[in-house]
């Protein structure tokens, strides 16, 4: 029984740091994808509005992006 607990403890110690690192990587990839999405929507808006480049707020109001995308895009 003690050996089983020891093995489980060792496995947990090995996997927890990897999960944390993986989450950070996924968060960064998600942010980059949202930035690319908003930039693409800006281009689309400009094509449909005689070349006028919109603000993020205009994209949001016109329904080109969601509020969560705007918030992530505007984060430093």
N, CA, C and O atoms as a CHARMM CRD file, in Angstrom:
* protein
*
  304
    1    1 UNK  N      0.82200  -1.19300   0.00000 PROA 1      0.00000
    2    1 UNK  CA     0.00000   0.00000   0.00000 PROA 1      0.00000
    3    1 UNK  C      0.86800   1.26000   0.00000 PROA 1      0.00000
    4    1 UNK  O      0.58600   2.21300  -0.72600 PROA 1      0.00000
    5    2 UNK  N      1.90400   1.26000   0.80000 PROA 2      0.00000
    6    2 UNK  CA     2.79500   2.41000   0.88400 PROA 2      0.00000
    7    2 UNK  C      3.53500   2.63300  -0.43600 PROA 2      0.00000
    8    2 UNK  O      3.77800   3.77100  -0.83700 PROA 2      0.00000
    9    3 UNK  N      3.88200   1.55400  -1.09200 PROA 3      0.00000
   10    3 UNK  CA     4.58100   1.65600  -2.37200 PROA 3      0.00000
   11    3 UNK  C      3.65800   2.27900  -3.42800 PROA 3      0.00000
   12    3 UNK  O      4.10300   3.08500  -4.24500 PROA 3      0.00000
   13    4 UNK  N      2.39600   1.90800  -3.40800 PROA 4      0.00000
   14    4 UNK  CA     1.42900   2.47500  -4.35100 PROA 4      0.00000
   15    4 UNK  C      1.30600   3.97700  -4.13000 PROA 4      0.00000
   16    4 UNK  O      1.29600   4.74000  -5.09600 PROA 4      0.00000
   17    5 UNK  N      1.21200   4.40900  -2.89700 PROA 5      0.00000
   18    5 UNK  CA     1.13000   5.83800  -2.58900 PROA 5      0.00000
   19    5 UNK  C      2.39800   6.57100  -3.02600 PROA 5      0.00000
   20    5 UNK  O      2.32800   7.69400  -3.52700 PROA 5      0.00000
   21    6 UNK  N      3.52700   5.95200  -2.84200 PROA 6      0.00000
   22    6 UNK  CA     4.78700   6.54600  -3.26700 PROA 6      0.00000
   23    6 UNK  C      4.83000   6.71800  -4.78700 PROA 6      0.00000
   24    6 UNK  O      5.25100   7.76100  -5.28800 PROA 6      0.00000
   25    7 UNK  N      4.40000   5.70800  -5.50400 PROA 7      0.00000
   26    7 UNK  CA     4.38700   5.77800  -6.96900 PROA 7      0.00000
   27    7 UNK  C      3.42600   6.86200  -7.44800 PROA 7      0.00000
   28    7 UNK  O      3.75700   7.62800  -8.35200 PROA 7      0.00000
   29    8 UNK  N      2.25400   6.92900  -6.85600 PROA 8      0.00000
   30    8 UNK  CA     1.28200   7.96400  -7.22600 PROA 8      0.00000
   31    8 UNK  C      1.84000   9.34900  -6.93200 PROA 8      0.00000
   32    8 UNK  O      1.67500  10.26500  -7.73800 PROA 8      0.00000
   33    9 UNK  N      2.48700   9.51200  -5.80700 PROA 9      0.00000
   34    9 UNK  CA     3.07700  10.81000  -5.45400 PROA 9      0.00000
   35    9 UNK  C      4.14400  11.22600  -6.45300 PROA 9      0.00000
   36    9 UNK  O      4.19600  12.38800  -6.85700 PROA 9      0.00000
   37   10 UNK  N      4.98200  10.30400  -6.84600 PROA 10     0.00000
   38   10 UNK  CA     6.03500  10.60500  -7.81500 PROA 10     0.00000
   39   10 UNK  C      5.41900  10.99600  -9.15900 PROA 10     0.00000
   40   10 UNK  O      5.87400  11.94600  -9.79600 PROA 10     0.00000
   41   11 UNK  N      4.40300  10.28000  -9.58400 PROA 11     0.00000
   42   11 UNK  CA     3.74500  10.61100 -10.85000 PROA 11     0.00000
   43   11 UNK  C      3.10300  11.99400 -10.80800 PROA 11     0.00000
   44   11 UNK  O      3.18100  12.74600 -11.77900 PROA 11     0.00000
   45   12 UNK  N      2.47700  12.32700  -9.70200 PROA 12     0.00000
   46   12 UNK  CA     1.86600  13.65200  -9.54900 PROA 12     0.00000
   47   12 UNK  C      2.94200  14.72800  -9.60800 PROA 12     0.00000
   48   12 UNK  O      2.75600  15.75400 -10.26300 PROA 12     0.00000
   49   13 UNK  N      4.05100  14.50800  -8.93800 PROA 13     0.00000
   50   13 UNK  CA     5.14300  15.48000  -8.95900 PROA 13     0.00000
   51   13 UNK  C      5.72200  15.66600 -10.36100 PROA 13     0.00000
   52   13 UNK  O      6.20600  16.74800 -10.69400 PROA 13     0.00000
   53   14 UNK  N      5.67700  14.63900 -11.16500 PROA 14     0.00000
   54   14 UNK  CA     6.18800  14.73900 -12.52900 PROA 14     0.00000
   55   14 UNK  C      5.22200  15.46300 -13.46700 PROA 14     0.00000
   56   14 UNK  O      5.65800  16.19900 -14.35200 PROA 14     0.00000
   57   15 UNK  N      3.92600  15.26400 -13.28400 PROA 15     0.00000
   58   15 UNK  CA     2.94800  15.79200 -14.23000 PROA 15     0.00000
   59   15 UNK  C      2.45900  17.19700 -13.92600 PROA 15     0.00000
   60   15 UNK  O      2.13000  17.93000 -14.86000 PROA 15     0.00000
   61   16 UNK  N      2.39400  17.60400 -12.68300 PROA 16     0.00000
   62   16 UNK  CA     1.85100  18.92400 -12.33600 PROA 16     0.00000
   63   16 UNK  C      2.64500  20.06600 -12.97000 PROA 16     0.00000
   64   16 UNK  O      2.02000  20.96000 -13.54100 PROA 16     0.00000
   65   17 UNK  N      3.96200  20.09900 -12.91000 PROA 17     0.00000
   66   17 UNK  CA     4.69200  21.19600 -13.56600 PROA 17     0.00000
   67   17 UNK  C      4.46900  21.23100 -15.08200 PROA 17     0.00000
   68   17 UNK  O      4.40100  22.30800 -15.67400 PROA 17     0.00000
   69   18 UNK  N      4.35700  20.07900 -15.69600 PROA 18     0.00000
   70   18 UNK  CA     4.11700  20.02700 -17.13800 PROA 18     0.00000
   71   18 UNK  C      2.74900  20.58200 -17.49800 PROA 18     0.00000
   72   18 UNK  O      2.60600  21.25400 -18.51900 PROA 18     0.00000
   73   19 UNK  N      1.75300  20.31400 -16.68400 PROA 19     0.00000
   74   19 UNK  CA     0.41600  20.84600 -16.94500 PROA 19     0.00000
   75   19 UNK  C      0.41100  22.36100 -16.85500 PROA 19     0.00000
   76   19 UNK  O     -0.24100  23.02600 -17.66000 PROA 19     0.00000
   77   20 UNK  N      1.11700  22.90600 -15.89900 PROA 20     0.00000
   78   20 UNK  CA     1.19600  24.35600 -15.73400 PROA 20     0.00000
   79   20 UNK  C      1.88100  24.99400 -16.93800 PROA 20     0.00000
   80   20 UNK  O      1.41300  26.00800 -17.45500 PROA 20     0.00000
   81   21 UNK  N      2.95600  24.42100 -17.37300 PROA 21     0.00000
   82   21 UNK  CA     3.68700  24.92800 -18.53000 PROA 21     0.00000
   83   21 UNK  C      2.82300  24.85000 -19.78700 PROA 21     0.00000
   84   21 UNK  O      2.83100  25.77000 -20.60500 PROA 21     0.00000
   85   22 UNK  N      2.08900  23.76700 -19.94100 PROA 22     0.00000
   86   22 UNK  CA     1.22200  23.57800 -21.09900 PROA 22     0.00000
   87   22 UNK  C      0.11000  24.62200 -21.11100 PROA 22     0.00000
   88   22 UNK  O     -0.23900  25.14000 -22.17200 PROA 22     0.00000
   89   23 UNK  N     -0.44600  24.93300 -19.95200 PROA 23     0.00000
   90   23 UNK  CA    -1.51100  25.93200 -19.87400 PROA 23     0.00000
   91   23 UNK  C     -0.99400  27.30600 -20.30800 PROA 23     0.00000
   92   23 UNK  O     -1.68100  28.01400 -21.04500 PROA 23     0.00000
   93   24 UNK  N      0.18800  27.68500 -19.87000 PROA 24     0.00000
   94   24 UNK  CA     0.77200  28.96500 -20.27600 PROA 24     0.00000
   95   24 UNK  C      0.95900  29.02100 -21.79300 PROA 24     0.00000
   96   24 UNK  O      0.70300  30.04900 -22.42100 PROA 24     0.00000
   97   25 UNK  N      1.39900  27.93300 -22.35900 PROA 25     0.00000
   98   25 UNK  CA     1.59300  27.86300 -23.80900 PROA 25     0.00000
   99   25 UNK  C      0.25600  28.01400 -24.54100 PROA 25     0.00000
  100   25 UNK  O      0.16700  28.74200 -25.52900 PROA 25     0.00000
  101   26 UNK  N     -0.76100  27.34000 -24.06400 PROA 26     0.00000
  102   26 UNK  CA    -2.08400  27.41100 -24.68400 PROA 26     0.00000
  103   26 UNK  C     -2.65700  28.81700 -24.56100 PROA 26     0.00000
  104   26 UNK  O     -3.25600  29.31900 -25.51200 PROA 26     0.00000
  105   27 UNK  N     -2.48600  29.46100 -23.41400 PROA 27     0.00000
  106   27 UNK  CA    -2.96500  30.83500 -23.23400 PROA 27     0.00000
  107   27 UNK  C     -2.29100  31.78500 -24.22000 PROA 27     0.00000
  108   27 UNK  O     -2.95500  32.64900 -24.79200 PROA 27     0.00000
  109   28 UNK  N     -1.00000  31.64000 -24.42300 PROA 28     0.00000
  110   28 UNK  CA    -0.26400  32.49300 -25.35700 PROA 28     0.00000
  111   28 UNK  C     -0.72600  32.25800 -26.79400 PROA 28     0.00000
  112   28 UNK  O     -0.90900  33.20900 -27.55300 PROA 28     0.00000
  113   29 UNK  N     -0.91100  31.00900 -27.16100 PROA 29     0.00000
  114   29 UNK  CA    -1.38000  30.68500 -28.51100 PROA 29     0.00000
  115   29 UNK  C     -2.77700  31.24900 -28.74400 PROA 29     0.00000
  116   29 UNK  O     -3.07600  31.74600 -29.83000 PROA 29     0.00000
  117   30 UNK  N     -3.62300  31.17300 -27.73700 PROA 30     0.00000
  118   30 UNK  CA    -4.98000  31.71200 -27.83700 PROA 30     0.00000
  119   30 UNK  C     -4.95400  33.21600 -28.04100 PROA 30     0.00000
  120   30 UNK  O     -5.68500  33.74500 -28.87800 PROA 30     0.00000
  121   31 UNK  N     -4.11900  33.90000 -27.28500 PROA 31     0.00000
  122   31 UNK  CA    -4.00500  35.36100 -27.41600 PROA 31     0.00000
  123   31 UNK  C     -3.52200  35.74400 -28.81500 PROA 31     0.00000
  124   31 UNK  O     -4.04200  36.68500 -29.41300 PROA 31     0.00000
  125   32 UNK  N     -2.54600  35.03300 -29.33000 PROA 32     0.00000
  126   32 UNK  CA    -2.04100  35.31900 -30.67200 PROA 32     0.00000
  127   32 UNK  C     -3.12000  35.09200 -31.73000 PROA 32     0.00000
  128   32 UNK  O     -3.20600  35.84600 -32.69900 PROA 32     0.00000
  129   33 UNK  N     -3.93800  34.06200 -31.55000 PROA 33     0.00000
  130   33 UNK  CA    -5.01900  33.79000 -32.49700 PROA 33     0.00000
  131   33 UNK  C     -6.06700  34.90100 -32.46500 PROA 33     0.00000
  132   33 UNK  O     -6.58900  35.28600 -33.51100 PROA 33     0.00000
  133   34 UNK  N     -6.37800  35.41600 -31.28400 PROA 34     0.00000
  134   34 UNK  CA    -7.36400  36.49000 -31.16900 PROA 34     0.00000
  135   34 UNK  C     -6.82600  37.77400 -31.78000 PROA 34     0.00000
  136   34 UNK  O     -7.57400  38.50600 -32.42700 PROA 34     0.00000
  137   35 UNK  N     -5.55600  38.05800 -31.58800 PROA 35     0.00000
  138   35 UNK  CA    -4.94900  39.24400 -32.20900 PROA 35     0.00000
  139   35 UNK  C     -5.04100  39.13500 -33.73100 PROA 35     0.00000
  140   35 UNK  O     -5.36900  40.10900 -34.40800 PROA 35     0.00000
  141   36 UNK  N     -4.75500  37.96600 -34.25700 PROA 36     0.00000
  142   36 UNK  CA    -4.84400  37.75700 -35.70100 PROA 36     0.00000
  143   36 UNK  C     -6.29300  37.89500 -36.17300 PROA 36     0.00000
  144   36 UNK  O     -6.54000  38.46400 -37.23700 PROA 36     0.00000
  145   37 UNK  N     -7.24300  37.38800 -35.40600 PROA 37     0.00000
  146   37 UNK  CA    -8.65900  37.49900 -35.74600 PROA 37     0.00000
  147   37 UNK  C     -9.09000  38.96200 -35.83600 PROA 37     0.00000
  148   37 UNK  O     -9.73500  39.36100 -36.80600 PROA 37     0.00000
  149   38 UNK  N     -8.74000  39.75700 -34.83500 PROA 38     0.00000
  150   38 UNK  CA    -9.13700  41.16800 -34.81600 PROA 38     0.00000
  151   38 UNK  C     -8.47300  41.92000 -35.96500 PROA 38     0.00000
  152   38 UNK  O     -9.11900  42.74600 -36.61000 PROA 38     0.00000
  153   39 UNK  N     -7.21200  41.65200 -36.22900 PROA 39     0.00000
  154   39 UNK  CA    -6.53000  42.31300 -37.34400 PROA 39     0.00000
  155   39 UNK  C     -7.18900  41.96000 -38.68100 PROA 39     0.00000
  156   39 UNK  O     -7.32400  42.81800 -39.55400 PROA 39     0.00000
  157   40 UNK  N     -7.59300  40.71300 -38.83900 PROA 40     0.00000
  158   40 UNK  CA    -8.27700  40.29400 -40.05900 PROA 40     0.00000
  159   40 UNK  C     -9.63200  40.98500 -40.18600 PROA 40     0.00000
  160   40 UNK  O    -10.02300  41.39300 -41.28000 PROA 40     0.00000
  161   41 UNK  N    -10.34200  41.11400 -39.08000 PROA 41     0.00000
  162   41 UNK  CA   -11.63500  41.79000 -39.10400 PROA 41     0.00000
  163   41 UNK  C    -11.47200  43.27900 -39.41800 PROA 41     0.00000
  164   41 UNK  O    -12.33900  43.87700 -40.05600 PROA 41     0.00000
  165   42 UNK  N    -10.36900  43.87700 -38.97200 PROA 42     0.00000
  166   42 UNK  CA   -10.08500  45.27300 -39.33000 PROA 42     0.00000
  167   42 UNK  C     -9.91800  45.40800 -40.84100 PROA 42     0.00000
  168   42 UNK  O    -10.43500  46.34500 -41.45000 PROA 42     0.00000
  169   43 UNK  N     -9.19500  44.47000 -41.43700 PROA 43     0.00000
  170   43 UNK  CA    -9.00300  44.49400 -42.88600 PROA 43     0.00000
  171   43 UNK  C    -10.32900  44.32100 -43.61600 PROA 43     0.00000
  172   43 UNK  O    -10.59200  45.01700 -44.59700 PROA 43     0.00000
  173   44 UNK  N    -11.15800  43.40700 -43.14900 PROA 44     0.00000
  174   44 UNK  CA   -12.46200  43.18700 -43.76300 PROA 44     0.00000
  175   44 UNK  C    -13.31800  44.44400 -43.68100 PROA 44     0.00000
  176   44 UNK  O    -13.95300  44.83400 -44.66100 PROA 44     0.00000
  177   45 UNK  N    -13.33400  45.07100 -42.52000 PROA 45     0.00000
  178   45 UNK  CA   -14.09200  46.30500 -42.33100 PROA 45     0.00000
  179   45 UNK  C    -13.58800  47.37800 -43.29700 PROA 45     0.00000
  180   45 UNK  O    -14.38300  48.07400 -43.92800 PROA 45     0.00000
  181   46 UNK  N    -12.28300  47.50700 -43.40800 PROA 46     0.00000
  182   46 UNK  CA   -11.70600  48.51400 -44.30000 PROA 46     0.00000
  183   46 UNK  C    -12.09500  48.24800 -45.75700 PROA 46     0.00000
  184   46 UNK  O    -12.38300  49.18500 -46.50100 PROA 46     0.00000
  185   47 UNK  N    -12.10500  46.99000 -46.16100 PROA 47     0.00000
  186   47 UNK  CA   -12.50100  46.65500 -47.53100 PROA 47     0.00000
  187   47 UNK  C    -13.96100  47.01000 -47.79700 PROA 47     0.00000
  188   47 UNK  O    -14.31100  47.41400 -48.90500 PROA 47     0.00000
  189   48 UNK  N    -14.79600  46.86200 -46.80100 PROA 48     0.00000
  190   48 UNK  CA   -16.22300  47.12700 -46.96900 PROA 48     0.00000
  191   48 UNK  C    -16.59400  48.58900 -46.73800 PROA 48     0.00000
  192   48 UNK  O    -17.73300  48.98100 -46.99100 PROA 48     0.00000
  193   49 UNK  N    -15.65200  49.40000 -46.26100 PROA 49     0.00000
  194   49 UNK  CA   -15.94400  50.79500 -45.92100 PROA 49     0.00000
  195   49 UNK  C    -14.93400  51.75800 -46.54000 PROA 49     0.00000
  196   49 UNK  O    -14.43200  52.65900 -45.86800 PROA 49     0.00000
  197   50 UNK  N    -14.64400  51.56400 -47.80600 PROA 50     0.00000
  198   50 UNK  CA   -13.78100  52.46900 -48.57800 PROA 50     0.00000
  199   50 UNK  C    -12.40700  52.70900 -47.95500 PROA 50     0.00000
  200   50 UNK  O    -11.88200  53.82100 -48.02200 PROA 50     0.00000
  201   51 UNK  N    -11.83300  51.69100 -47.36200 PROA 51     0.00000
  202   51 UNK  CA   -10.47600  51.78600 -46.84100 PROA 51     0.00000
  203   51 UNK  C    -10.33800  52.40600 -45.46700 PROA 51     0.00000
  204   51 UNK  O     -9.22100  52.56000 -44.97300 PROA 51     0.00000
  205   52 UNK  N    -11.44700  52.76700 -44.83700 PROA 52     0.00000
  206   52 UNK  CA   -11.37800  53.37400 -43.50400 PROA 52     0.00000
  207   52 UNK  C    -11.08400  52.29700 -42.46300 PROA 52     0.00000
  208   52 UNK  O    -11.83000  51.32600 -42.33700 PROA 52     0.00000
  209   53 UNK  N     -9.99900  52.47200 -41.72300 PROA 53     0.00000
  210   53 UNK  CA    -9.59600  51.50400 -40.69900 PROA 53     0.00000
  211   53 UNK  C    -10.37700  51.79200 -39.41700 PROA 53     0.00000
  212   53 UNK  O    -10.35800  52.91900 -38.92200 PROA 53     0.00000
  213   54 UNK  N    -11.05900  50.78900 -38.88100 PROA 54     0.00000
  214   54 UNK  CA   -11.90100  51.00700 -37.70600 PROA 54     0.00000
  215   54 UNK  C    -11.12500  50.91900 -36.39900 PROA 54     0.00000
  216   54 UNK  O    -10.00400  50.41300 -36.35100 PROA 54     0.00000
  217   55 UNK  N    -11.74400  51.42000 -35.35300 PROA 55     0.00000
  218   55 UNK  CA   -11.23600  51.19200 -34.00500 PROA 55     0.00000
  219   55 UNK  C    -11.79200  49.85600 -33.52600 PROA 55     0.00000
  220   55 UNK  O    -12.70200  49.29700 -34.13900 PROA 55     0.00000
  221   56 UNK  N    -11.24900  49.35800 -32.44500 PROA 56     0.00000
  222   56 UNK  CA   -11.74900  48.10800 -31.87400 PROA 56     0.00000
  223   56 UNK  C    -13.19700  48.28800 -31.43200 PROA 56     0.00000
  224   56 UNK  O    -14.01100  47.37600 -31.57500 PROA 56     0.00000
  225   57 UNK  N    -13.51500  49.45100 -30.90200 PROA 57     0.00000
  226   57 UNK  CA   -14.88300  49.72400 -30.45200 PROA 57     0.00000
  227   57 UNK  C    -15.86400  49.68300 -31.62800 PROA 57     0.00000
  228   57 UNK  O    -16.97700  49.17600 -31.49300 PROA 57     0.00000
  229   58 UNK  N    -15.45300  50.21100 -32.76500 PROA 58     0.00000
  230   58 UNK  CA   -16.31800  50.16000 -33.94900 PROA 58     0.00000
  231   58 UNK  C    -16.53100  48.71800 -34.41300 PROA 58     0.00000
  232   58 UNK  O    -17.63900  48.34100 -34.79300 PROA 58     0.00000
  233   59 UNK  N    -15.47900  47.92700 -34.38000 PROA 59     0.00000
  234   59 UNK  CA   -15.62500  46.51700 -34.74800 PROA 59     0.00000
  235   59 UNK  C    -16.60800  45.82000 -33.82000 PROA 59     0.00000
  236   59 UNK  O    -17.42100  45.00300 -34.25500 PROA 59     0.00000
  237   60 UNK  N    -16.52600  46.14600 -32.56200 PROA 60     0.00000
  238   60 UNK  CA   -17.41300  45.55200 -31.56600 PROA 60     0.00000
  239   60 UNK  C    -18.85400  45.97800 -31.81000 PROA 60     0.00000
  240   60 UNK  O    -19.75800  45.14300 -31.80300 PROA 60     0.00000
  241   61 UNK  N    -19.07200  47.26000 -32.02400 PROA 61     0.00000
  242   61 UNK  CA   -20.42500  47.77900 -32.23000 PROA 61     0.00000
  243   61 UNK  C    -21.05800  47.27100 -33.51800 PROA 61     0.00000
  244   61 UNK  O    -22.27400  47.09400 -33.58700 PROA 61     0.00000
  245   62 UNK  N    -20.24300  47.03700 -34.52800 PROA 62     0.00000
  246   62 UNK  CA   -20.75200  46.56600 -35.82100 PROA 62     0.00000
  247   62 UNK  C    -20.90200  45.04200 -35.87000 PROA 62     0.00000
  248   62 UNK  O    -21.40100  44.50400 -36.85900 PROA 62     0.00000
  249   63 UNK  N    -20.47700  44.34700 -34.81600 PROA 63     0.00000
  250   63 UNK  CA   -20.63700  42.90200 -34.75900 PROA 63     0.00000
  251   63 UNK  C    -19.53400  42.10100 -35.44000 PROA 63     0.00000
  252   63 UNK  O    -19.70400  40.91000 -35.70200 PROA 63     0.00000
  253   64 UNK  N    -18.42300  42.73600 -35.72400 PROA 64     0.00000
  254   64 UNK  CA   -17.30300  42.02900 -36.35300 PROA 64     0.00000
  255   64 UNK  C    -16.55100  41.15100 -35.34900 PROA 64     0.00000
  256   64 UNK  O    -15.99800  40.11600 -35.71900 PROA 64     0.00000
  257   65 UNK  N    -16.53300  41.56400 -34.08700 PROA 65     0.00000
  258   65 UNK  CA   -15.85500  40.79800 -33.03500 PROA 65     0.00000
  259   65 UNK  C    -16.73100  40.76900 -31.79100 PROA 65     0.00000
  260   65 UNK  O    -17.67300  41.55100 -31.66200 PROA 65     0.00000
  261   66 UNK  N    -16.41200  39.86200 -30.88200 PROA 66     0.00000
  262   66 UNK  CA   -17.11800  39.76200 -29.60000 PROA 66     0.00000
  263   66 UNK  C    -16.38100  40.58400 -28.54500 PROA 66     0.00000
  264   66 UNK  O    -15.20700  40.91900 -28.70400 PROA 66     0.00000
  265   67 UNK  N    -17.08700  40.89700 -27.47600 PROA 67     0.00000
  266   67 UNK  CA   -16.50600  41.70500 -26.40000 PROA 67     0.00000
  267   67 UNK  C    -15.26700  41.02800 -25.80900 PROA 67     0.00000
  268   67 UNK  O    -14.27400  41.69900 -25.53100 PROA 67     0.00000
  269   68 UNK  N    -15.31500  39.72900 -25.61700 PROA 68     0.00000
  270   68 UNK  CA   -14.15300  39.03600 -25.03000 PROA 68     0.00000
  271   68 UNK  C    -12.92900  39.15300 -25.93900 PROA 68     0.00000
  272   68 UNK  O    -11.80200  39.23600 -25.45300 PROA 68     0.00000
  273   69 UNK  N    -13.14500  39.15900 -27.24800 PROA 69     0.00000
  274   69 UNK  CA   -12.02300  39.34000 -28.17500 PROA 69     0.00000
  275   69 UNK  C    -11.44700  40.74300 -28.04900 PROA 69     0.00000
  276   69 UNK  O    -10.23000  40.92500 -28.04800 PROA 69     0.00000
  277   70 UNK  N    -12.32600  41.72900 -27.94300 PROA 70     0.00000
  278   70 UNK  CA   -11.87100  43.11700 -27.80600 PROA 70     0.00000
  279   70 UNK  C    -11.06300  43.29800 -26.52300 PROA 70     0.00000
  280   70 UNK  O    -10.03100  43.96900 -26.52300 PROA 70     0.00000
  281   71 UNK  N    -11.53400  42.70100 -25.43900 PROA 71     0.00000
  282   71 UNK  CA   -10.83200  42.82900 -24.15500 PROA 71     0.00000
  283   71 UNK  C     -9.44900  42.19600 -24.22100 PROA 71     0.00000
  284   71 UNK  O     -8.47700  42.77600 -23.73700 PROA 71     0.00000
  285   72 UNK  N     -9.35600  41.02800 -24.80800 PROA 72     0.00000
  286   72 UNK  CA    -8.06000  40.35200 -24.91700 PROA 72     0.00000
  287   72 UNK  C     -7.14000  41.12100 -25.86100 PROA 72     0.00000
  288   72 UNK  O     -5.94400  41.23900 -25.59400 PROA 72     0.00000
  289   73 UNK  N     -7.67600  41.64300 -26.95200 PROA 73     0.00000
  290   73 UNK  CA    -6.88200  42.38800 -27.93000 PROA 73     0.00000
  291   73 UNK  C     -6.29200  43.65200 -27.31800 PROA 73     0.00000
  292   73 UNK  O     -5.17200  44.03700 -27.65300 PROA 73     0.00000
  293   74 UNK  N     -7.02600  44.29300 -26.43200 PROA 74     0.00000
  294   74 UNK  CA    -6.58100  45.55800 -25.86100 PROA 74     0.00000
  295   74 UNK  C     -5.69200  45.39400 -24.63400 PROA 74     0.00000
  296   74 UNK  O     -5.15900  46.38000 -24.12600 PROA 74     0.00000
  297   75 UNK  N     -5.52300  44.16900 -24.15100 PROA 75     0.00000
  298   75 UNK  CA    -4.62300  43.93600 -23.01600 PROA 75     0.00000
  299   75 UNK  C     -3.18400  44.19300 -23.42500 PROA 75     0.00000
  300   75 UNK  O     -2.77600  43.87500 -24.54300 PROA 75     0.00000
  301   76 UNK  N     -2.41200  44.77600 -22.49900 PROA 76     0.00000
  302   76 UNK  CA    -0.98700  44.99900 -22.82100 PROA 76     0.00000
  303   76 UNK  C     -0.19000  43.70700 -22.85100 PROA 76     0.00000
  304   76 UNK  O      1.01500  43.73100 -23.10600 PROA 76     0.00000
